[in-house]
Amino acid sequence: MIRKYLIPILAVAGLAFAIHTVRSEAAPRPASTPVAEPARSPFGDSVAGSGIIEASTQNIAIGTHVAGVVTEVFVKPGARVTSGDPLFKVDDRSLQAQRSVAVSRVAVAEQTLARLKSQPRKEDVPPAEARLRAARADLSEAREQLEMLEAVQDQRAVVREDLVRRRSAVAHAEARVAETEAQLALLKAGAWAPEIAVAEAQLAQARDEVRQIEVEIERLTVRAKVDADVLQVNVRVGEFAQVGPLTQPLIVLGETRTLWVRCDIDENDAWRIVPGAKAQVSLRGNPTIKTDNVSFVRIEPYVIPKRSLTGESTERVDTRVLQVVYAFPREALNAYVGQQVDVRIEAGDASRAGTRAVSAN
């Protein structure tokens, strides 16, 4: 009997719990009480917005061109760097070994070219001349012996084979002299021009290989490209640095001597914003810390979906915002990059806004 009604009872209880849960979540939650009341607007009519402090260069995300193990980190958060200063270094031992081999190839190519250009060596000429003199002496002796046989009055006393042999000896001696003379001339002429050109090309190629490797080695030391402050250091010695887009940059740089505040204005109030309008920036948590020493930078021309700034469930993110950027000197407000602030912007009247809209069309 109990089993018969157990399942319907459980089903009804589950349905009641579900309805209660849905109603609880749908009920409006009370707005969170701010830590401190925001600063009052100094303007008669103003538009309020939430802002984020950022570097005047915006955040510069630093990565690496070549993946590898980080061997040195040269900077710390808060440090000031100038263009060209090293930030961190990736292991370069493999490339250093390749460079040593390439440098050896350059040395071999240089020696080969030097040897070709130094020809003929003074030490090689005297032996070649001596060989030529010996060949000429052999030729002279062979001719004398042939002339002696041909001068015999009674040719019947001369063996024909001896005469042929003597004439052949003269021909061989003449060829030997011609060969030796050509070798001496070639030696004195030095290296062949095309051989020198090939050696020069090989030397240039070897030097280019060294320069290419040195460029790759230099790229392993990541350097700052602009004068800026180090905002974040997310890499440590011994870590493996990846190539490509990262969820977290290895190092973040930014110029903070002049700070920017990027203010989100609800699209419903966007028509009230006039380029060049005055503004006031105040810190959250202490509205007495504020500054009017701000200058208009620009209005971003593209309205974007609002991002959650506070992370609270009561914050509206189902809207779009117009971003207005102002600048102020660092000493004007004790604020840090990434900090949230309240911004009050002097509102333009409806007639001016309407005129601007008409002129835009």
ZAZA-100325 format. One line per 10 residues: number of its first residue (from 1); for each residue x, y, z of N, C-alpha, C. Coordinates in pm, whole numbers, plus 32768, in hexadecimal, padded with zeros to 4 digits. Layout:
N
NUM = X,Y,Z,X,Y,Z,X,Y,Z | ...
END
This chain:
361
1 = 8054,7F87,8000,8000,8000,8000,8058,807E,8000 | 80BD,807D,8054,8117,80F0,805D,8161,8105,7FD9 | 818C,8094,7F9D,81D4,809D,7F1E,817C,80DA,7EB1 | 80FB,80C2,7EB9,809F,80F2,7E52,809C,818A,7E4F | 80A4,81CD,7EC5,809C,825F,7EC9,8124,82A2,7ED9 | 818F,8252,7EE5,8213,828D,7EFD,8245,82DF,7E86 | 8237,82A7,7E10,826A,82EB,7D98,821F,836C,7D7D | 8198,836E,7D80,8151,83EF,7D6C,8176,8457,7DD4 | 8187,842B,7E52,81AC,848C,7EBB,8235,84CA,7E9E | 8295,8477,7E75,831B,84AA,7E56,8318,8507,7DDE
11 = 82C4,84E6,7D7B,82B9,853C,7D05,8281,85C4,7D29 | 821A,85C7,7D7D,81DF,8647,7DA6,8243,8698,7DF7 | 828D,8655,7E4F,82F1,869C,7EA0,835F,86D7,7E48 | 838C,868B,7DE5,83F2,86BE,7D8A,83C2,8735,7D3B | 8344,872F,7D0B,830D,879F,7CBF,8303,881C,7D16 | 82D9,880A,7D95,82CE,887D,7DEF,8358,88BB,7E09 | 83BE,8867,7E18,8446,8899,7E2F,8479,88E6,7DB4 | 845B,88B3,7D3D,8487,88F5,7CC3,8446,897E,7CB5 | 83C2,8985,7CD2,837D,8A05,7CC8,83B7,8A69,7D2B | 83D5,8A3C,7DA4,840F,8A93,7E08,8498,8AC7,7DDC
21 = 84E8,8A6F,7DA1,856E,8A97,7D74,8566,8AFF,7D06 | 850E,8AE8,7CA4,84FF,8B46,7C35,84D2,8BCF,7C67 | 8472,8BD0,7CC1,8442,8C4F,7CF6,84AE,8C98,7D45 | 84FF,8C4C,7D8D,8569,8C8B,7DDB,85D1,8CCE,7D81 | 85F4,8C87,7D13,8658,8CBF,7CB8,8620,8D33,7C68 | 859D,8D2F,7C4A,8560,8D9A,7BFB,8547,8E17,7C4C | 8541,8E08,7CCD,8525,8E7D,7D21,8598,8EDF,7D18 | 857F,8F60,7D0D,85EA,8FC4,7D04,863F,8FC7,7D82 | 86C0,8FC7,7D6D,871C,8FCB,7DDD,8739,905B,7E04 | 8744,9074,7E81,8761,90FF,7EAA,87E9,912A,7E79
31 = 87F0,91A5,7E4C,8870,91DA,7E1B,88D4,91DF,7E8D | 894E,91C0,7E6D,89B7,91C2,7ED2,89D4,9251,7EFB | 89EC,9262,7F79,8A09,92E7,7FAF,8A99,930D,7F8D | 8AB0,937E,7F4B,8B39,93A4,7F29,8B8B,93BD,7FA6 | 8C0D,93A6,7F98,8C68,93BE,8008,8C63,9451,8030 | 8C5B,94A7,7FCE,8C51,9537,7FE8,8BFF,9575,7F7A | 8BB8,95DF,7F9A,8B68,9624,7F36,8BC5,9662,7ECD | 8B9F,9658,7E4C,8BF3,9695,7DE5,8BF7,972C,7DF4 | 8C5E,9767,7DB9,8C6E,97F8,7DC2,8BFC,983E,7D7B | 8BD6,98B1,7DB2,8B6D,9900,7D73,8BA4,9945,7CF6
41 = 8B4A,9953,7C94,8B74,998F,7C16,8B8E,9A24,7C28 | 8BFB,9A56,7BF2,8C16,9AE6,7BF9,8BCE,9B33,7B8B | 8B88,9AEB,7B34,8B45,9B2A,7AC3,8AAF,9B32,7ADC | 8A6F,9B92,7A9C,89DF,9B9F,7AAB,8996,9B26,7A75 | 89BF,9AF7,7A02,8985,9A80,79C5,89F9,9A27,7999 | 89F6,99AB,79C2,8A67,9954,79A5,8A38,98C8,7987 | 8A91,987B,794C,8A7C,97ED,7930,8AE1,979F,7982 | 8AB1,973D,79CD,8B0A,96EC,7A21,8B2C,966A,79DA | 8BA2,963C,79F4,8BCD,95BD,79BA,8C3B,957E,7A0C | 8C4E,94FE,79F6,8CBB,94B5,7A38,8D34,94B4,79DB
51 = 8DA7,94C7,7A18,8E20,94CD,79C8,8E8A,946E,79FA | 8EE8,944F,79A2,8F5B,93FC,79C1,8FD9,944B,79A1 | 9036,944F,79FF,90B6,9492,79E7,910D,9438,798E | 914A,9473,792A,91A4,9428,78D3,921B,947F,78AE | 9283,943E,787E,92FA,9488,7852,92D8,94D9,77D5 | 931E,9548,77C4,9302,959D,7750,9329,9559,76CD | 937E,94F5,76D5,939F,94A7,765D,9343,942E,7650 | 92E5,9421,76B0,9297,93A7,76C3,92F9,9336,76E8 | 92C5,92C5,7710,931C,9259,773C,9364,921B,76C5 | 93E7,920E,76D1,9439,91D1,7669,945D,9145,7696
61 = 9420,90E1,7657,9437,9055,767B,94B7,9024,7637 | 9514,8FF0,7685,9595,8FC2,7652,9597,8F2A,7651 | 95BE,8EF1,75DF,95D0,8E61,75D2,965C,8E43,75A0 | 966D,8DCF,7563,96F0,8DA8,752E,96E0,8D77,749F | 9748,8D91,744C,9747,8D64,73C1,9769,8CD0,73B5 | 97B6,8C9E,7415,97E6,8C15,740F,97C6,8BD1,7495 | 978A,8B5B,748E,976A,8B12,7508,97E9,8ADB,7547 | 97E9,8AD3,75CC,985C,8A9D,7611,9855,8AB8,76A6 | 98B8,8A83,76ED,98C1,8A95,777D,98FC,8B1D,779D | 98BD,8B65,77F7,98EC,8BE9,781F,9965,8BD9,787B
71 = 99D3,8C1A,7857,9A4E,8C0F,78A6,9A6A,8C8B,78FA | 9A33,8CFE,78D0,9A49,8D79,791C,99CE,8DD2,7911 | 99AD,8E15,7980,9946,8E7E,7981,9989,8EFB,79B7 | 9986,8F67,7969,99D6,8FDD,7989,9987,904B,79D0 | 9902,9040,79D7,98B2,90AE,7A0E,9856,907B,7A7C | 9825,90D9,7ACB,97C3,90BF,7B34,974E,911E,7B23 | 96D9,90FA,7B59,9666,9154,7B50,9685,91DC,7B8F | 965E,9245,7B49,9677,92CD,7B78,96F5,930B,7B41 | 9749,92BB,7AFF,97C5,92F1,7AC8,97A7,9345,7A4C | 9801,93A1,7A31,97F7,93F5,79BA,985A,93C2,7953
81 = 982C,93AE,78D7,9883,937E,786E,987F,93E2,77FA | 98EB,93E4,77B0,98F2,9435,7737,98FB,93D8,76BF | 98E0,940F,764B,98E1,93BF,75D2,996A,937C,75C0 | 9967,92F8,75AD,99E2,92AB,759B,9A10,9262,7617 | 99D7,9282,768B,99FE,923D,7705,99D0,91AC,7701 | 9A25,914D,7731,99FB,90C0,7733,9992,90A7,779E | 9932,9052,777E,98C8,902D,77DC,98DE,8FA0,7812 | 98EF,8F40,77B7,9910,8EB8,77E2,9957,8E71,776F | 9992,8DFE,778F,99E3,8DB6,772C,99BD,8D23,772C | 99B7,8CEA,76B3,999A,8C5C,76A0,9A1C,8C12,7684
91 = 9A23,8B94,76AE,9A9B,8B42,76A1,9ACF,8B45,7610 | 9B50,8B69,7600,9B8B,8B76,757A,9BFF,8B17,7562 | 9C0D,8AB0,75B3,9C80,8A57,75A5,9C84,8A10,751F | 9C13,89E3,74ED,9C10,899F,746D,9C3E,89FB,73FC | 9C0C,8A75,73FB,9C34,8AD4,7394,9CC6,8AFD,73A3 | 9CF8,8B05,741E,9D85,8B26,7431,9DDE,8ABA,73F5 | 9DB5,8A3B,7403,9E01,89CD,73C7,9DFE,89D8,732E | 9D8A,89F9,72F6,9D80,8A0A,7265,9DD7,8A7E,7236 | 9DDE,8AE5,7286,9E31,8B57,7261,9EC5,8B30,725F | 9EF1,8ADE,72BE,9F7E,8AB3,72C1,9FA1,8A67,7242
101 = 9F47,8A0E,7216,9F5F,89C3,719A,9F64,8A22,7123 | 9F08,8A81,711E,9F05,8AE0,70AF,9F80,8B37,70AC | 9FB2,8B5F,7121,A02C,8BB0,7128,A0A3,8B5F,70F3 | A0A6,8ADE,710F,A111,8A88,70DA,A10C,8A82,7042 | A092,8A7D,700B,A084,8A7C,6F79,A0B8,8AFF,6F3D | A0A0,8B6B,6F81,A0D5,8BEB,6F52,A16D,8BEA,6F50 | A1AA,8BB3,6FB8,A23D,8BAE,6FBF,A275,8B5A,6F4C | A236,8AE9,6F2F,A264,8A94,6EC0,A255,8ADD,6E3B | A1E4,8B20,6E27,A1CF,8B69,6DAA,A231,8BDB,6D9B | A252,8C1E,6E09,A2B3,8C8C,6E03,A33D,8C58,6DDC
111 = A365,8BE7,6E15,A3E7,8BAF,6DF5,A3ED,8B81,6D63 | A380,8B47,6D32,A37D,8B1B,6CA6,A38C,8B92,6C47 | A343,8BFD,6C64,A34C,8C74,6C0F,A3D6,8CB3,6C18 | A40E,8CB9,6C90,A493,8CF3,6CA0,A4FC,8CA2,6C53 | A4ED,8C1D,6C56,A54D,8BC8,6C0E,A545,8BE1,6B77 | A4CB,8BF0,6B43,A4BC,8C07,6AB4,A4F5,8C8F,6A8B | A4DA,8CF4,6ADF,A50A,8D7A,6ABD,A5A2,8D89,6ACC | A5DD,8D35,6B1F,A66E,8D3F,6B35,A6BF,8CF9,6AC8 | A67C,8CB2,6A6F,A6C5,8C6E,6A03,A6F4,8CD3,699A | A76D,8CBF,695E,A7C8,8C4F,697E,A81C,8C6D,69FA
121 = A839,8C05,6A44,A893,8C18,6AB5,A922,8C22,6A81 | A96E,8C7A,6ABE,A9F9,8C8B,6A92,AA46,8C09,6A9E | AA23,8BB8,6AFD,AA6C,8B3B,6B13,AA52,8AD4,6AA5 | A9E0,8AE2,6A5D,A9BD,8A80,69F6,A9FD,8A9E,696F | AA28,8B1A,6957,AA5C,8B3F,68D2,AAE6,8B02,68B6 | AB49,8B0C,690F,ABCE,8AD4,68F1,ABCA,8A3F,68CE | AB83,89E9,6916,AB80,895D,68EE,AB46,8949,6862 | AAE0,8998,683F,AAA5,898B,67B9,AB07,89B8,674E | AB50,8A23,676A,ABB5,8A50,6709,AC25,89E9,66FB | AC49,89AA,676B,ACB1,8942,6765,AC83,88CC,6710
131 = AC03,88A6,671E,ABCF,8838,66CC,ABD0,885E,6638 | ABB8,88DB,661B,ABBB,8907,658E,AC4A,8902,6558 | ACA8,892D,65A9,AD34,8927,657B,AD5F,8896,6563 | AD35,883B,65BB,AD59,87AE,65AA,AD1A,8777,652B | AC9D,879E,6510,AC5A,876D,6497,ACA0,87A1,641A | ACCA,881F,641C,AD10,8857,63A9,AD99,8813,6397 | ADDA,87F3,6406,AE5A,87AD,63FC,AE47,8723,63BF | ADDF,86DC,63E8,ADC3,8658,63AE,ADA6,8664,631A | AD5B,86CE,62F5,AD3D,86E2,6267,ADBD,86FD,6218 | AE16,874E,624F,AE94,876D,620A,AEE7,86EF,61F8
141 = AEEC,869B,625E,AF39,861F,6254,AEFD,85C2,61ED | AE77,85B8,61EC,AE35,855F,618B,AE4F,858F,60FD | AE4C,8611,60E5,AE67,8645,605F,AEF7,862B,6034 | AF57,863A,6090,AFE4,8620,606F,AFF8,858F,6047 | AFBB,8534,6092,AFC9,84A7,6072,AF8A,8486,5FEB | AF1A,84C8,5FCD,AED9,84B0,5F4B,AF30,84E8,5EDB | AF69,8560,5EEF,AFBF,859C,5E8A,B03B,8546,5E70 | B06F,8506,5ED8,B0E4,84B1,5EC7,B0C3,843B,5E6E | B052,83FE,5E7E,B02B,838D,5E29,B012,83BA,5D9B | AFD0,842D,5D8E,AFB2,845B,5D07,B030,848C,5CBE
151 = B09A,84AD,5D09,B117,84DF,5CC9,B172,846F,5C98 | B152,83F1,5CB5,B1A4,8381,5C87,B19C,837A,5BEE | B212,8375,5BAB,B215,8378,5B19,B1DA,82F8,5ADE | B1FF,828B,5B17,B1CD,820B,5AE3,B155,81E1,5B36 | B0E4,81FA,5B00,B06A,81DC,5B4B,B057,8147,5B5F | B0A5,80F4,5B16,B098,8064,5B2C,B0CE,803D,5BB3 | B121,8095,5BED,B15A,8079,5C71,B0FA,809E,5CE1 | B08D,80DC,5CBC,B02B,8109,5D21,AFB5,80A8,5D22 | AF97,8078,5D99,AF22,8020,5DA8,AEA4,8076,5DA5 | AE47,804F,5D51,ADCE,80A2,5D3F,AD81,80B1,5DC3
161 = AD80,8046,5E11,AD37,804F,5E90,AD73,80B9,5EEC | ADFA,80C9,5EE8,AE3A,812F,5F3A,AE11,81BB,5F0D | AE06,81CC,5E88,ADDD,824F,5E55,AD4D,8272,5E7F | ACF6,820F,5E74,AC69,8227,5E9C,AC61,8247,5F32 | ACB1,81FB,5F81,ACB0,8210,6010,ACE3,829C,6034 | AD4A,82CB,5FED,AD81,8350,6009,AD1B,83BD,5FE5 | ACDB,83AC,5F73,AC77,8410,5F4A,AC01,8412,5FAD | ABD8,839C,5FDD,AB6C,8395,603F,AB95,83D8,60C2 | AC14,83C6,60E9,AC45,8405,6163,AC40,849C,6158 | AC62,84D1,60DE,AC5C,8562,60CA,ABCB,8593,60D5
171 = AB70,8549,6098,AAE3,8573,609E,AAB0,8574,612D | AAD2,850C,617A,AAA8,8507,6207,AAE6,8579,6257 | AB63,8599,623B,ABA5,8605,6284,AB64,868B,6264 | AB42,869E,61E1,AAFE,871A,61BB,AA77,8727,6202 | AA2C,86B9,620A,A9AA,86BB,624E,A9BB,86D8,62E4 | AA24,869C,631B,AA3E,86B3,63A9,AA5F,8747,63C4 | AAAD,8785,636A,AACE,8813,6379,AA50,8869,636F | A9FB,8849,630C,A97F,8895,62FA,A924,8888,6376 | A91C,8810,63AC,A8C9,87FA,6423,A900,8848,649A | A984,8845,64AB,A9C1,888A,651E,A9B2,8921,6511
181 = A9C2,8955,6495,A9AE,89E4,647F,A91E,8A0E,64A0 | A8BE,89BA,6478,A831,89DA,6495,A815,89D7,652B | A84F,8976,6570,A83C,896E,6602,A876,89E9,6648 | A8EC,8A16,6618,A929,8A8C,6654,A8D5,8B09,6639 | A8A3,8B14,65C0,A84F,8B88,659F,A7CF,8B88,65F3 | A794,8B12,6603,A71A,8B08,6654,A736,8B2B,66E6 | A7AA,8AFF,6716,A7CD,8B1D,67A1,A7E1,8BB3,67B4 | A824,8BF4,6755,A83C,8C83,6760,A7BB,8CD5,674F | A75D,8C9F,6705,A6DE,8CE6,66F0,A689,8CEC,676E | A6A3,8C94,67CC,A654,8C92,6849,A5D4,8C44,6838
191 = A577,8C57,689A,A4F9,8C0D,689A,A49F,8C3D,6829 | A44B,8BE1,67FA,A3EB,8C00,6790,A37E,8C5B,67CA | A35B,8CC3,6781,A2F9,8D25,67B2,A275,8CE5,67DD | A23D,8C87,678F,A1C1,8C48,67BD,A1D1,8BFC,6841 | A247,8BC0,6858,A25E,8B7B,68D7,A25B,8BDF,694B | A297,8C54,6936,A294,8CBB,699E,A205,8CE9,69B7 | A1B7,8CF9,694B,A12B,8D24,695A,A0DA,8CBE,69A9 | A0F1,8C3E,698D,A0AA,8BD5,69D7,A0D2,8BD7,6A6B | A154,8BE7,6A85,A182,8BEC,6B11,A148,8C66,6B5A | A140,8CD7,6B15,A105,8D4E,6B53,A071,8D39,6B72
201 = A02A,8CF9,6B15,9F9B,8CDD,6B2D,9F88,8C7D,6BA2 | 9FDF,8C18,6BAC,9FD6,8BBC,6C1D,9FF1,8C02,6CA2 | A050,8C5F,6CA1,A06E,8CAA,6D1B,9FF8,8D04,6D42 | 9FBB,8D47,6CDF,9F47,8D9D,6CFC,9ED4,8D49,6D33 | 9EBF,8CD4,6CFA,9E54,8C7E,6D2B,9E6D,8C52,6DBC | 9EE8,8C2F,6DDA,9F0A,8C05,6E63,9EF5,8C78,6EC5 | 9F1B,8CF0,6E9E,9F06,8D63,6EF7,9E72,8D82,6F0A | 9E23,8D71,6EA0,9D92,8D87,6EAC,9D54,8D23,6F0E | 9D85,8CA9,6F0B,9D51,8C44,6F68,9D6F,8C6D,6FF9 | 9DE7,8CA2,7010,9E09,8CD0,7097,9DAE,8D42,70C1
211 = 9D99,8DA4,7067,9D43,8E15,7088,9CB4,8DE8,70A3 | 9C83,8D89,7054,9BFB,8D57,7069,9BED,8D16,70F3 | 9C4F,8CC5,7119,9C4B,8C85,719C,9C55,8CED,720B | 9CAA,8D52,71F7,9CB6,8DBB,725C,9C33,8E08,726D | 9BEA,8E1C,71FF,9B67,8E5D,7209,9B07,8E07,725B | 9B09,8D83,7242,9AB3,8D29,728E,9ADB,8D29,7323 | 9B5B,8D31,733E,9B88,8D38,73C9,9B58,8DBA,740A | 9B63,8E28,73C1,9B37,8EA8,73F6,9AA1,8EA8,7412 | 9A55,8E63,73BE,99C4,8E5E,73D2,999F,8E12,7451 | 99F8,8DBF,7482,99DD,8D76,74FE,99E3,8DD2,7578
221 = 9A1F,8E46,7568,9A1A,8EAB,75D2,99AC,8F0D,75AD | 993C,8F05,75F2,98C8,8F5A,75D4,98E1,8FE3,7612 | 98D2,904C,75C1,98F1,90D3,75ED,9875,912D,75E2 | 9877,9196,7630,980B,91F9,762B,9818,924A,75AA | 97A7,9264,756C,97A5,92B2,74F0,9784,9345,7509 | 9754,9365,757F,9731,93EF,75A1,975D,940B,7630 | 9764,948B,7651,977A,94B3,76DD,96F8,949C,7729 | 96FF,9452,7796,9684,9430,77DE,96A6,93FE,786A | 963C,93E5,78B7,9649,93AA,793C,9620,9317,7935 | 9660,92C5,7988,963E,9237,798E,95C5,9228,79EA
231 = 9555,91FE,79B1,94DA,91F0,79FF,94CB,9165,7A39 | 94F2,9100,79ED,94E8,9075,7A1C,955E,9025,79E8 | 958B,8FC6,7A38,95EF,8F63,7A0F,95B6,8EDA,7A2F | 958F,8E92,79C7,954E,8E10,79D9,95A5,8D9D,79A9 | 9628,8DB2,79A3,9683,8D4A,7978,96F5,8D42,79DD | 9726,8CC9,79F0,9791,8CB1,7A52,97FD,8C5A,7A14 | 9874,8C64,7A4B,98E3,8C12,7A1C,98C0,8B7F,7A2B | 98D7,8B33,79C1,98B9,8AA4,79C2,9836,8A80,7981 | 97DE,8AE3,796E,975F,8AC7,792D,9770,8ABF,7896 | 9715,8A74,7856,9719,8A66,77C4,96BF,8ACF,7787
241 = 96F8,8B25,7736,96AC,8B90,76F6,9675,8B60,7671 | 95F3,8B6A,7661,95B1,8B40,75E7,95AE,8BB1,7581 | 959E,8B8A,7502,9591,8BEB,7496,94FD,8BFA,7474 | 94D5,8C72,744D,944C,8C88,7422,93F8,8CCC,748B | 9376,8CDF,746D,931D,8D21,74CD,9315,8CD3,7550 | 931F,8D1B,75BF,931A,8CDD,7643,92A6,8D17,7693 | 926D,8CC5,76EB,9202,8CF7,7742,9238,8D5F,77A2 | 92B7,8D55,77C2,92F8,8DB4,781B,937E,8DDC,77DF | 9391,8E5C,77BD,9411,8E86,7782,9485,8E69,77E1 | 94FA,8E50,77A7,9570,8E36,77F9,9597,8EB3,7848
251 = 9591,8F26,7807,95AC,8FA6,7848,954B,900D,780F | 951E,9067,7864,94C5,90D3,7838,950B,9158,7853 | 9514,91AA,77EA,9550,922F,77F4,94E5,9299,77DD | 9502,9312,780C,94A7,9381,77F3,94E4,9403,7825 | 94C4,9470,77E2,94F3,94F4,780A,9493,952C,7873 | 94C6,9544,78EB,9470,9570,7959,9491,95FB,798C | 94ED,9640,794D,9504,96CB,7977,948A,9720,7959 | 9445,96FC,78EE,93BF,9730,78D2,9361,96B9,78CE | 92F6,96C0,791C,9297,9652,7922,9219,9674,78D4 | 91D6,960E,78A6,9155,961D,7864,90E9,95DE,78BB
261 = 9070,9612,78B0,8FFC,95D3,78EB,8F98,95BA,787A | 8F71,953E,786B,8F12,9516,7803,8E8A,9505,7846 | 8E30,955E,7827,8DAE,9567,786A,8D41,9529,7814 | 8CF0,94D3,7850,8C7F,9496,780B,8C02,94E9,7825 | 8BC6,951A,77BA,8B4B,9568,77C2,8ADA,9517,7783 | 8A6E,9505,77CE,89FB,94BB,779B,89CE,94F8,7716 | 89AC,94A0,76B7,8987,94D1,7633,890E,952F,7638 | 88BC,9520,769F,8849,957A,76AC,8872,9609,76CC | 88EC,961A,7703,891F,96A0,7722,8989,96CD,76BE | 89A3,967C,7659,8A0F,969C,75FC,89F6,971F,75B3
271 = 8978,973E,7597,8959,97B9,754E,897C,9836,759D | 898E,9829,7620,89AB,989C,7675,8A41,98BB,767D | 8A92,9864,7645,8B24,9876,764B,8B51,98CF,75D9 | 8B98,9939,75FB,8BCD,9997,759A,8C65,998A,7596 | 8CA2,9979,7521,8D34,9973,751A,8D74,99EC,755B | 8DD8,99D4,75AD,8E1E,9A40,75F0,8DDF,9A6B,7672 | 8D75,9A25,769F,8D31,9A4B,771A,8D8D,9A3A,7792 | 8D76,9A8E,77F8,8DC3,9A83,7873,8D98,9A07,78C0 | 8DF0,99D8,7919,8DD1,9960,7965,8E18,9965,79EB | 8DE7,9913,7A46,8E24,9904,7ACA,8E32,986F,7AE6
281 = 8EA5,9848,7B1C,8EC1,97BC,7B3C,8ED5,97B2,7BD3 | 8E90,9752,7C13,8E9F,973E,7CA4,8EB4,96AB,7CC0 | 8EFB,9690,7D2C,8F17,9606,7D52,8E9F,95C7,7D95 | 8E8A,954A,7D7B,8E23,9501,7DC2,8E55,94E0,7E4E | 8DFC,94ED,7EAE,8E22,94D4,7F38,8E44,9553,7F83 | 8E6D,95BB,7F3A,8E8C,963B,7F7A,8E74,96A9,7F13 | 8DF9,96DA,7F08,8DD9,973D,7EA0,8E1D,97C3,7EB5 | 8E5B,97D6,7F2A,8EA3,9855,7F3E,8F25,9859,7EF0 | 8F55,97E5,7EC7,8FCD,97DF,7E73,8F9F,97E6,7DE3 | 8FAE,9859,7DA8,8F7B,9870,7D21,8FD1,98D8,7CDB
291 = 8FBB,98E4,7C5A,9005,9948,7C0D,8FB0,9979,7B9A | 8FBA,99FD,7B82,8F7D,9A3A,7B0C,8FE7,9A53,7A9F | 9065,9A31,7ABF,90D3,9A48,7A62,90D9,99D8,79FA | 906E,99CD,79AF,9066,9966,7948,9050,99AA,78C2 | 9081,996B,785A,9073,99A2,77D3,9033,993A,7779 | 8FDD,9968,7723,8F96,9910,76C6,8FF9,98D6,7660 | 8FF0,9853,764A,9045,9810,75E7,8FF4,97EF,756A | 8F8D,97A0,757C,8F3A,977B,7509,8EBE,9731,7537 | 8E61,9725,74DC,8DED,96CD,74ED,8E00,9658,748E | 8DFE,95E0,74C6,8E09,956B,746F,8D8E,9566,7416
301 = 8DA1,955C,7392,8D2E,956A,7337,8CD5,94EF,732E | 8CF4,9487,737A,8CA7,940B,736F,8C6B,93E9,73F7 | 8BE6,93DE,73FB,8BA1,93B9,7477,8BAE,9322,748A | 8BD5,92F8,7502,8BF4,926B,751B,8B9E,9235,758D | 8B8F,91B1,7596,8B49,9177,760A,8B95,9196,768B | 8B4C,91B1,76F4,8B8B,91D2,7772,8BCD,9157,77AF | 8C41,916D,77E9,8C86,9104,7832,8C68,9113,78C7 | 8C69,90A2,790C,8C54,90A6,799D,8CD0,90DE,79E0 | 8CC0,914C,7A2A,8D30,918B,7A6E,8D3B,915F,7AFF | 8CC8,914E,7B40,8CC9,912E,7BCF,8CC0,909A,7BEA
311 = 8C85,904E,7B8B,8C72,8FBF,7BA2,8BF9,8FA0,7BF8 | 8BAD,9006,7C20,8B37,8FF0,7C74,8ABF,8FCB,7C1E | 8A66,8F7A,7C58,89F1,8F4D,7C0E,898F,8FBD,7BF1 | 8996,902A,7C3D,8939,9099,7C29,8967,90F8,7BBA | 89DF,90E6,7B89,8A11,913E,7B20,89D4,9119,7A9A | 89A0,917C,7A53,8964,9164,79D1,89D1,9155,7967 | 89C6,90EA,791C,8A22,90D6,78AB,89D4,90C0,782A | 894E,90CB,7833,88F9,90B6,77BE,88E3,913A,7774 | 8949,9187,7764,8940,9208,7721,89C0,9221,76D4 | 89BE,928B,7687,8A33,92B1,763A,8A62,933A,766A
321 = 8AE4,9352,765A,8B1D,93CC,7691,8B72,9413,762A | 8B79,9496,763B,8BD3,94EB,75EF,8C4C,9507,7646 | 8CC2,94F0,7612,8D3C,9505,7661,8D77,958E,7643 | 8D8E,95DA,76AF,8DCA,965F,76A7,8E4E,965B,76F3 | 8EB6,968E,76B5,8F3D,9685,76EE,8F6D,9710,7717 | 8F9C,971A,7792,8FD8,9795,77C7,9065,9776,77F8 | 90B9,97DC,77FD,9143,97CE,782D,9159,982C,78A3 | 91B1,9801,78FD,91D7,9858,796C,9265,9835,7998 | 92AF,9896,79CB,9338,9879,79F9,9335,981D,7A72 | 9399,97CB,7A7D,939C,9767,7AE6,9393,97A4,7B72
331 = 93D5,9817,7B84,93D7,9854,7C09,9351,9894,7C2E | 92F5,98A0,7BCE,9274,98E0,7BEC,9218,9885,7C3C | 922F,9801,7C35,91D6,97A5,7C7B,9226,9728,7CA0 | 9219,96FF,7D1C,9261,968A,7D4D,9217,960C,7D20 | 9224,95EC,7CA1,91DD,957B,7C67,9240,951F,7C20 | 9214,94A5,7C0A,9268,943E,7BCD,9223,9405,7B52 | 9274,93D3,7AF7,923E,9396,7A7E,91E5,9320,7AA3 | 916F,931C,7A68,9110,92B2,7A84,90AD,92D3,7AF1 | 90BF,9345,7B35,9067,936B,7BA3,8FE6,93A8,7B6D | 8F75,938A,7BB0,8EF5,93C3,7B8B,8EE4,944D,7BCA
341 = 8EA8,94A8,7B7F,8E8E,952F,7BAF,8E04,9559,7B81 | 8DD2,95C2,7BC0,8D54,95FF,7B96,8D73,967C,7B45 | 8D29,968D,7AD9,8D40,96FE,7A7F,8CBF,974C,7A6D | 8CCA,97CE,7A79,8C5B,9829,7A5E,8C83,987F,79E6 | 8C2F,987B,797E,8C4B,98C7,7904,8BDF,9930,78F3 | 8C0B,99AA,78D9,8BAB,9A16,78C3,8B55,99F5,7849 | 8AD1,99F8,785A,8A75,99D1,77EF,8A5B,9A46,7791 | 8A49,9A25,7712,8A21,9A89,76B0,898B,9A96,76AD | 8958,9B0B,7683,88C7,9B1C,767E,888E,9ADA,7602 | 880B,9ACE,7601,87C7,9A85,7594,87DB,9ACA,750E
351 = 87DE,9B4F,750E,87EC,9B96,748F,8873,9B7B,744F | 88DC,9B7A,74A3,8962,9B5E,746D,896A,9ACF,743C | 8930,9A74,7489,8933,99E7,745E,88E8,99D5,73DC | 8874,9A17,73D0,8828,9A0C,7355,8873,9A45,72DF | 88B8,9AB6,72F6,8906,9AF3,728A,8975,9A97,725D | 89B5,9A56,72BD,8A22,99FA,729C,89EE,9986,724A | 8977,9952,7271,893F,98E1,7228,891B,9908,719A | 88E3,9984,718A,88BD,99AF,7104,8939,99C0,70AD | 89A1,99FD,70E4,8A1B,9A12,7097,8A5D,998F,7072 | 8A4D,992A,70CA,8A88,98A8,70AA,8A43,9868,7033
361 = 89C0,9885,7023,8978,984B,6FB2,899C,9896,6F32
END
